[in-house]
Amino acid sequence: MPPVPPNLIGAHGKGETMRLFANHVSSGKARFYQDAGIDFVLGRREGPYLWDLDGEKRLIDCHCNGGVFNLGHRNPEIIRALQDSLQELDIGNHHLASEQRAALAEKLAQLTPGQMPYTVFGVSGGEAIDLAIKLARGFTHRPKIVSARGGYHGHTGLSLAAGDEKYYAPFGPPAPGFERVPFGDLAALEQVLDDSTAAVLFETIPATDGITVPPAGFFQGVRRLCDQRGALLIVDEVQAGLGRTGRLWGIAQHDVEPDILVTGKGLSGGIYPITATCFRQPIETVFHPDPFIHISTFGGAEVGCPVALKVLEISSNPDFLTHVNMLAAQFQAGFEQLKASHPQILVGLRQCGMMMGIELADARLGPLFTRAAYECGFLSIYANNNPSVAQLLPPLTIDRALAAEILQRVDQALHVVERFL
Ligand SMILES: Cc1ncc(COP(=O)(O)O)c(C=O)c1O
């Protein structure tokens, strides 16, 4: 007999859930959803779909938590990997040598660009970026970190300091040693790089900044400037990695080898949180004086390692990547048509593979589009650091028919936005 589901979803009902959420999780968020007309509490989820807790409203997930659900919700292969893992494993002990972490790190060493034989695992992307910054400083013995204005790397200590001021300003003095430059501007980068620069930290495609696709040759220029100044290049692939761009890693589009690569979100398979900071061999010497200088109790929890291995196996499959590129071409063609029918509000599609941002005519329109998308049955969230762009990040596992349906719904949402104006 199949196991009886425990009925975790819906046990409280929607009204009661909102009351509990407002009283015990976040009154501000509860008010925001109400004011924005987003009367949705996440209930059942399967493949590309999310259902409201009361079961009536269904959304196509075109946000995917920034790539957490690259492989869809509750992907059966991923669930099976976790179920198998639960037969034998638990979190493990972070002080001890680990068969599971070793096997996953070896896989990452095989798949990351260039030579990155070492990986340290974490739980969140912010934590993994923090470690990348610690490694760069520990290795170079220099303090300065240069990142992109409008970039986003998380809300932990060092990653927070690498982001925009609005996120750290309410919380007292930020960690020192950070400078920001406009993304895509090599001349500006050259000006701030000096002999005190430990690393340049960029998302391969800044997502919170509105899916900013860098100009051709940009990352090659960044690599060259880093080499000239003796600074390391850290790429944040937390959103752009794991097949989203049509290649396993976004940086592979640029034929550039970073010194440190950070991945997260999708590595979880949407099921078990895990992130990874992967790096070149010489950087590992940072840990030689004290290999326990950086620890994370839950980072690389053993039970989650087989899940991440399964994600890597699926995402690096050439057939999977061909599918992603086929979908990307369909969206590109679809948006050419949409541009012709909505010339007043639709500027175009910012796109690298299935990493897509709908560029609208001005900053009022992103929030309006998010609301219209919700009414039209899909979740698309505007970019927090550039509200003229709505992120369009459906699962990479959708078929052509659903891609066509998403394009139709985008068309409807654009009509709704036009009516709001
Ligand atoms: C590019 C990028 N880096 C890092 C992070 C931080 O990840 P986490 O929220 O898991 O700390 C995010 C989260 O959205 C992100 O988009």
The ligand as an SDF file (V2000), in Angstrom:
LIG
                    3D

 16 16  0  0  0  0  0  0  0  0999 V2000
   22.8180   36.0550   -7.2430 C   0  0  0  0  0  0  0  0  0  0  0  0
   22.5290   35.7250   -5.8260 C   0  0  0  0  0  0  0  0  0  0  0  0
   23.5440   35.4940   -4.9840 N   0  0  0  0  0  0  0  0  0  0  0  0
   23.3350   35.1710   -3.6990 C   0  0  0  0  0  0  0  0  0  0  0  0
   22.0530   35.0930   -3.1940 C   0  0  0  0  0  0  0  0  0  0  0  0
   21.8440   34.7630   -1.7420 C   0  0  0  0  0  0  0  0  0  0  0  0
   21.3270   33.4950   -1.6090 O   0  0  0  0  0  0  0  0  0  0  0  0
   20.5630   33.0670   -0.2530 P   0  0  0  0  0  0  0  0  0  0  0  0
   19.2400   33.7820   -0.2370 O   0  0  0  0  0  0  0  0  0  0  0  0
   20.4420   31.5800   -0.3760 O   0  0  0  0  0  0  0  0  0  0  0  0
   21.4510   33.4900    0.8860 O   0  0  0  0  0  0  0  0  0  0  0  0
   20.9690   35.3120   -4.0380 C   0  0  0  0  0  0  0  0  0  0  0  0
   19.5780   35.2130   -3.5150 C   0  0  0  0  0  0  0  0  0  0  0  0
   18.6210   35.6130   -4.1170 O   0  0  0  0  0  0  0  0  0  0  0  0
   21.1990   35.6460   -5.3850 C   0  0  0  0  0  0  0  0  0  0  0  0
   20.2090   35.8890   -6.2250 O   0  0  0  0  0  0  0  0  0  0  0  0
  1  2  1  0
  2  3  1  0
  2 15  2  0
  3  4  2  0
  4  5  1  0
  5  6  1  0
  5 12  2  0
  6  7  1  0
  7  8  1  0
  8  9  2  0
  8 10  1  0
  8 11  1  0
 12 13  1  0
 12 15  1  0
 13 14  2  0
 15 16  1  0
M  END
$$$$
